[in-house]
C-alpha cells in the first residue's frame, strides 16, 4: 500500500481558502504541508478551457509531483465565488468533473474534489480512492 506524504491543492486566488484546506488535509491525512497552485475558478478552468491553457497547471503539478513526491492533489472550489446564480449542486458536479480530468493527467496521485461551503466547512465531492481503494493506506 502507498502512504501519502505530500499534498498539492489547486485553488482559486482567494487566499482565505488556504487555512481551511490545510486544516482539512492535516485532519484527514496527517500532513503538515500543502503546496498551493492558484487559478481563478479552477474547477471551471479545468473543465472548459482549451488543452493548451490547462498545460500550465499540468506542468506545475508535474514538477511538484516529480521534485517533491506529491501524492495527493486536491481541486478546491468554494461557495461565494463569482458564479451568479449557478446552484451549489451544479457547481459541485463541475468540481467532481474537474477532479476526474485531473486524475487523467497520469501522475498516479490520489485526487480529491473538495468543496468549501459558505461557512468554510469542507465537503469531499470526488475521491479517486473510490476507484482503487486497495492502493491507498491512509484514506480519509
C-alpha positions as CSV (number, residue, x, y, z in Angstrom):
1,X,0.0,0.0,0.0
2,X,1.1,3.5,-0.7
3,X,1.3,6.0,2.2
4,X,0.5,9.6,1.3
5,X,3.2,12.0,2.4
6,X,2.7,15.2,0.4
7,X,-0.2,17.3,-1.0
8,X,-0.8,19.9,-3.6
9,X,-4.0,21.9,-3.8
10,X,-5.4,23.7,-6.9
11,X,-7.4,26.6,-5.6
12,X,-8.7,29.9,-6.7
13,X,-6.8,33.1,-5.8
14,X,-8.9,33.7,-2.7
15,X,-6.1,33.3,-0.1
16,X,-8.5,32.7,2.8
17,X,-9.1,29.2,1.3
18,X,-5.6,28.1,2.4
19,X,-6.3,27.7,6.1
20,X,-9.5,25.6,5.9
21,X,-7.8,23.4,3.2
22,X,-4.6,22.9,5.3
23,X,-6.7,22.1,8.4
24,X,-8.7,19.5,6.5
25,X,-5.6,17.9,5.0
26,X,-4.0,17.7,8.4
27,X,-7.1,16.3,10.0
28,X,-7.8,13.6,7.3
29,X,-4.2,12.8,6.1
30,X,-2.0,14.0,9.0
31,X,0.0,16.2,6.6
32,X,1.5,19.4,7.7
33,X,2.5,20.8,4.3
34,X,0.3,21.6,1.4
35,X,1.6,23.4,-1.7
36,X,-0.9,25.7,-3.5
37,X,-1.3,26.3,-7.2
38,X,-3.8,29.1,-7.9
39,X,-6.1,29.7,-10.8
40,X,-9.3,31.8,-10.9
41,X,-12.2,29.3,-10.5
42,X,-10.0,26.2,-11.1
43,X,-12.9,23.8,-11.5
44,X,-14.4,25.9,-14.3
45,X,-10.9,26.4,-15.8
46,X,-10.1,22.7,-15.8
47,X,-13.5,21.7,-17.4
48,X,-13.9,24.4,-20.0
49,X,-10.5,25.8,-21.1
50,X,-8.6,24.5,-24.1
51,X,-5.9,22.0,-23.5
52,X,-3.2,24.5,-24.3
53,X,-4.3,26.7,-21.4
54,X,-4.5,23.8,-18.9
55,X,-1.0,22.7,-19.8
56,X,0.5,25.4,-17.5
57,X,-1.3,23.9,-14.4
58,X,-0.4,20.4,-15.5
59,X,3.3,21.4,-15.8
60,X,3.3,23.0,-12.3
61,X,1.7,19.8,-10.8
62,X,4.1,17.6,-12.7
63,X,7.1,19.5,-11.4
64,X,5.7,19.3,-7.8
65,X,5.0,15.6,-8.2
66,X,8.4,14.8,-9.6
67,X,10.5,17.1,-7.5
68,X,8.8,16.7,-4.1
69,X,6.9,13.4,-4.5
70,X,3.4,15.0,-4.2
71,X,1.0,12.0,-4.0
72,X,-2.3,13.9,-3.1
73,X,-3.8,16.5,-5.3
74,X,-6.9,18.5,-4.2
75,X,-9.0,20.6,-6.5
76,X,-10.8,23.1,-4.4
77,X,-13.9,25.2,-5.1
78,X,-15.9,27.3,-2.8
79,X,-19.3,28.9,-2.2
80,X,-19.3,32.7,-2.8
81,X,-17.2,32.7,-5.9
82,X,-18.3,34.7,-9.0
83,X,-20.8,32.3,-10.4
84,X,-24.0,34.3,-10.5
85,X,-27.0,32.0,-10.0
86,X,-25.4,28.6,-10.6
87,X,-26.8,26.2,-7.9
88,X,-24.4,24.7,-5.5
89,X,-25.2,21.1,-6.7
90,X,-24.2,22.1,-10.2
91,X,-21.0,23.7,-9.1
92,X,-20.1,20.6,-7.1
93,X,-20.8,18.4,-10.1
94,X,-18.4,20.7,-12.1
95,X,-15.8,20.3,-9.3
96,X,-16.1,16.5,-9.5
97,X,-15.7,16.6,-13.3
98,X,-12.6,18.8,-12.9
99,X,-11.1,16.4,-10.4
100,X,-11.8,13.5,-12.7
101,X,-10.0,15.3,-15.5
102,X,-7.0,16.0,-13.3
103,X,-6.9,12.3,-12.5
104,X,-6.4,11.5,-16.2
105,X,-3.1,13.5,-16.2
106,X,-1.5,10.3,-15.2
107,X,0.5,11.4,-12.1
108,X,-0.5,8.3,-10.0
109,X,-1.9,10.7,-7.4
110,X,-4.9,10.4,-5.2
111,X,-7.3,13.2,-6.4
112,X,-9.8,14.9,-4.2
113,X,-12.5,17.4,-5.2
114,X,-13.1,19.5,-2.1
115,X,-16.0,21.9,-1.7
116,X,-15.9,24.7,0.9
117,X,-19.4,25.9,1.8
118,X,-20.4,29.4,3.0
119,X,-19.0,28.6,6.5
120,X,-15.7,27.2,5.0
121,X,-16.7,23.7,6.0
122,X,-15.1,21.2,3.6
123,X,-17.1,18.5,1.8
124,X,-15.4,15.9,-0.4
125,X,-17.4,15.7,-3.7
126,X,-14.9,13.4,-5.5
127,X,-12.3,11.0,-4.4
128,X,-10.2,8.8,-6.8
129,X,-9.7,6.5,-3.9
130,X,-13.2,5.0,-4.5
131,X,-11.9,3.7,-7.9
132,X,-8.9,1.9,-6.4
133,X,-9.2,1.6,-2.6
134,X,-6.5,-1.1,-2.2
135,X,-3.8,1.3,-3.4
136,X,-4.0,3.8,-0.6
137,X,-3.1,3.3,3.1
138,X,-4.2,6.4,4.9
139,X,-7.6,7.1,3.3
140,X,-9.9,9.8,4.6
